[in-house]
Amino acid sequence: MVDRLVNSEANARRVANVEACFGSSGQPLMVPGRVLVGEGVLTKLCRKKPKPRQFFLCNDILIYGNIVINKKKYNKQHIIPLETVRLKSLEDNGNLHNGWQIISATKSFAVYAATATEKSEWMAHINKCISDLLARSGKKVVTDHSPVWVPDSDAPVCMVCCKTKFSTLNRRHHCRKCGKVACNACSTKKFLLPQQSSKPLRVCDKCYDLLSSGNASANDDNFNPGPDPLVDQDSSGEDDDDDDDDDDDDDSDDSPANSNNTTPSTEVEPTFYPGNQPQVQASD
């Protein structure tokens, strides 16, 4: 059981090492009761293209960041509380295989493993950590989730007006409510989405009208502004700072470990530490 690892020296060293690898750019990770369950590289589907990211699974949070020097240095740390997370398996699509969506209150995106076995292991361990955490804390399952962003490449034209073609001058903007890509004219308004930010966020005109009319809740996980003929809604993307999509932190790294690499490393398999072994089902 994970409980056996809580006070172990081995676990303390592992967590301390992760904290050290992020350095001053990351948050302190040495928290009483925290156990590092596993770690490994996954391909994250960002706004512009898939990119490798280092992931660390703890019994209460999921951590990921950019790889500067593998196993030695990471930056741009992101932390997602597991009580807000649910997973959704994805079908293989073109060059993207063994994927699933990580859907949470503040950030949602797709990741891909190197093999079907690794996908099964990751999903099983994450789900077990979530169920154990909810049982231990007595918290209810969170149903308010952020949308999975549509990648830029899947939207050559605005998904709201279906007219404006994107270019250097006509930039893409992502609606923070539905995740669709909209032109500037179709996304001029902001709305407060408490599960994502304390500040009003940019939304498309369709979502704004529904939200402001009271026909949809800002925290409605089943919210849907309507079908779109241009793109498969199982696509994924990435968030950014405020309303400037070019400030996307995951699209701005130029570290050697991430350049021109869009698939998970087949040389480094994920490591899951003893004490939290779930029943892993074979993937189709």
C-alpha positions in Angstrom: 0.0 0.0 0.0 1.0 3.6 -0.6 0.7 4.2 3.2 3.8 2.2 3.7 5.8 4.6 1.6 4.6 7.8 3.3 7.4 8.0 5.9 10.0 6.0 4.0 13.4 7.5 3.3 13.3 6.3 -0.3 10.1 8.2 -1.0 11.4 11.3 0.7 14.5 11.2 -1.5 12.4 10.8 -4.7 10.1 13.7 -3.9 13.1 15.9 -2.9 14.8 15.0 -6.2 11.8 16.1 -8.2 11.7 19.3 -6.3 15.4 19.9 -6.9 15.1 19.2 -10.6 12.6 22.1 -11.0 14.7 24.3 -8.7 13.5 27.8 -7.9 11.1 27.8 -10.9 8.9 25.1 -9.2 6.8 25.0 -6.1 7.9 23.1 -2.9 6.8 19.5 -3.1 7.8 18.1 0.2 4.4 17.8 1.9 3.5 15.4 4.7 1.7 12.3 3.4 2.8 12.8 -0.2 4.1 9.8 -2.1 5.7 9.7 -5.5 3.9 6.9 -7.3 5.6 7.0 -10.7 7.3 9.1 -13.4 8.0 9.1 -17.1 7.9 11.0 -20.4 4.6 11.4 -22.2 3.8 13.4 -25.4 1.5 16.3 -24.7 -0.7 17.6 -27.5 0.0 21.4 -27.3 -1.6 24.2 -29.3 0.9 24.0 -32.2 2.2 20.4 -32.1 2.8 17.4 -29.8 5.7 17.8 -27.5 7.5 15.6 -24.9 6.8 16.4 -21.2 8.1 14.9 -18.0 5.2 13.7 -15.8 5.3 12.8 -12.1 2.4 11.1 -10.4 1.9 11.5 -6.7 -0.9 10.1 -4.5 -2.5 13.6 -4.4 -1.3 15.6 -7.4 -0.1 15.2 -11.0 3.0 17.3 -11.9 4.5 17.9 -15.3 7.0 20.2 -16.9 9.3 20.9 -19.8 12.4 18.8 -20.2 15.7 20.8 -20.1 18.1 18.0 -19.2 16.4 14.5 -18.8 16.3 13.3 -15.2 18.3 16.4 -14.1 16.5 19.6 -14.9 12.9 20.6 -15.7 11.1 24.0 -15.9 7.6 25.5 -16.3 6.1 23.3 -13.6 2.4 22.6 -13.6 0.5 20.9 -10.8 -3.0 19.4 -11.1 -4.8 18.2 -7.9 -6.0 14.7 -8.5 -9.4 15.2 -6.9 -10.4 17.3 -9.9 -9.1 14.8 -12.5 -10.9 12.3 -14.8 -9.5 10.4 -17.7 -10.9 9.7 -21.1 -9.3 7.1 -23.5 -8.7 8.2 -27.1 -8.8 6.2 -30.3 -5.6 6.2 -32.3 -5.6 9.0 -34.9 -3.0 9.2 -37.7 0.4 9.4 -36.1 -1.0 9.8 -32.6 -1.3 6.5 -30.8 -1.9 5.3 -27.2 -3.5 8.5 -26.0 -6.0 9.7 -23.4 -7.3 13.0 -22.1 -6.4 14.3 -18.7 -9.5 16.5 -17.8 -9.4 18.7 -14.8 -11.0 21.8 -13.3 -8.2 24.2 -14.4 -6.5 22.5 -17.4 -7.4 19.7 -19.8 -5.3 18.2 -22.5 -4.4 15.0 -24.4 -1.3 12.9 -23.8 0.2 9.9 -25.7 2.4 7.1 -24.4 5.0 5.2 -26.4 3.1 1.8 -26.2 -0.3 0.5 -25.4 1.1 -1.2 -22.3 2.5 2.1 -21.0 -0.9 3.8 -21.7 -2.7 1.1 -19.6 -0.1 1.4 -16.8 -0.4 5.2 -16.6 -4.2 5.2 -16.7 -4.5 2.5 -14.1 -2.1 4.2 -11.7 -3.8 7.6 -12.1 -7.3 6.2 -11.6 -6.2 4.2 -8.5 -4.6 7.4 -7.0 -7.8 9.3 -7.7 -10.1 6.7 -6.2 -7.8 6.2 -3.1 -7.6 10.0 -2.6 -11.4 10.5 -2.8 -11.9 7.6 -0.4 -9.3 8.9 2.0 -10.5 12.5 2.0 -14.2 11.9 1.7 -14.4 14.5 -1.1 -17.0 14.2 -3.9 -16.0 13.8 -7.5 -15.5 17.2 -9.2 -17.7 17.7 -12.2 -16.6 21.2 -13.2 -13.9 20.8 -15.8 -12.0 23.0 -18.2 -12.4 22.3 -21.9 -9.9 20.4 -24.0 -8.6 23.0 -26.5 -8.8 22.3 -30.2 -5.3 22.4 -31.7 -4.5 25.3 -34.1 -3.9 22.9 -37.0 -7.4 21.6 -36.7 -9.0 25.0 -37.3 -7.9 26.8 -40.5 -10.9 29.1 -40.2 -12.9 30.5 -37.3 -15.1 27.8 -35.7 -17.8 30.4 -34.7 -18.5 32.4 -37.9 -16.9 29.7 -40.2 -15.7 32.5 -42.5 -12.6 34.2 -41.2 -9.4 32.4 -42.4 -6.5 32.5 -39.9 -3.2 34.1 -40.9 -0.4 36.2 -39.5 -2.8 39.1 -39.2 -5.9 37.1 -38.3 -4.8 35.4 -35.1 -6.4 32.4 -33.4 -8.0 32.7 -30.0 -9.3 29.9 -27.8 -12.6 30.1 -26.0 -12.0 29.2 -22.4 -15.5 27.7 -22.1 -15.8 25.3 -25.1 -12.2 25.1 -26.3 -13.0 26.1 -29.9 -10.8 28.3 -32.0 -12.3 31.7 -32.8 -11.3 34.9 -34.7 -10.9 38.2 -32.9 -14.3 39.5 -34.0 -16.0 36.3 -32.6 -14.3 36.4 -29.2 -14.2 40.0 -28.0 -15.9 39.3 -24.6 -14.8 37.8 -21.3 -16.7 35.9 -18.6 -15.9 34.8 -15.1 -15.2 31.0 -15.0 -14.4 30.5 -11.3 -13.0 26.9 -11.8 -10.3 28.3 -14.1 -9.4 31.7 -12.9 -10.4 34.5 -10.5 -10.3 36.9 -13.5 -12.8 37.0 -16.4 -11.5 34.9 -19.3 -11.9 35.2 -23.1 -14.9 33.3 -24.5 -16.5 33.0 -27.9 -19.7 34.9 -28.7 -21.8 31.8 -28.6 -20.6 30.8 -25.2 -20.9 34.4 -23.9 -24.5 34.7 -25.1 -25.4 31.3 -23.4 -23.6 32.1 -20.2 -24.9 35.7 -19.8 -28.5 34.6 -20.6 -28.4 32.1 -17.8 -29.1 29.2 -20.1 -25.7 27.7 -19.2 -23.7 27.6 -16.0 -20.1 28.8 -15.9 -19.3 25.5 -14.1 -21.5 23.2 -16.2 -19.3 20.3 -17.3 -21.9 19.2 -19.9 -22.0 22.7 -21.5 -22.0 22.6 -25.3 -22.5 25.7 -27.5 -23.5 23.5 -30.4 -22.0 21.2 -33.0 -19.2 22.3 -35.3 -18.6 20.7 -38.7 -15.0 21.7 -38.9 -13.3 19.6 -36.2 -13.4 16.5 -34.1 -14.2 17.6 -30.6 -11.8 15.0 -29.2 -8.9 17.2 -30.2 -6.7 18.7 -27.5 -4.8 21.9 -26.8 -3.1 24.0 -24.3 -3.8 27.0 -22.2 -2.1 30.4 -22.1 -1.6 33.5 -20.0 -4.7 35.8 -19.8 -6.1 36.3 -23.3 -3.0 36.3 -25.4 -2.7 32.9 -27.1 0.9 33.6 -28.1 1.9 33.5 -24.5 1.3 29.8 -24.2 4.0 28.5 -22.0 4.2 25.0 -23.6 4.7 26.4 -27.0 7.6 28.7 -26.1 10.2 26.3 -24.9 13.4 25.9 -27.0 15.2 23.5 -24.8 17.3 20.8 -26.7 15.3 18.0 -25.2 12.1 19.3 -26.8 13.3 20.4 -30.2 12.0 18.5 -33.2 10.7 15.7 -30.9 7.0 14.9 -31.1 6.9 11.3 -29.9 7.5 9.7 -26.5 10.9 8.3 -25.9 11.0 4.5 -26.6 14.3 4.2 -24.7 13.0 5.4 -21.3 10.1 3.5 -19.9 8.0 5.0 -17.1 8.9 4.0 -13.6 6.1 3.1 -11.1 7.4 2.5 -7.6 6.3 -0.6 -5.5 3.4 -0.1 -3.1 0.7 1.2 -5.4 0.2 -1.5 -8.0 -3.3 -1.4 -9.6 -4.8 -4.1 -11.8 -3.6 -3.2 -15.3 -5.9 -4.1 -18.1 -4.4 -4.8 -21.5 -5.2 -2.2 -24.2 -6.8 -3.1 -27.4 
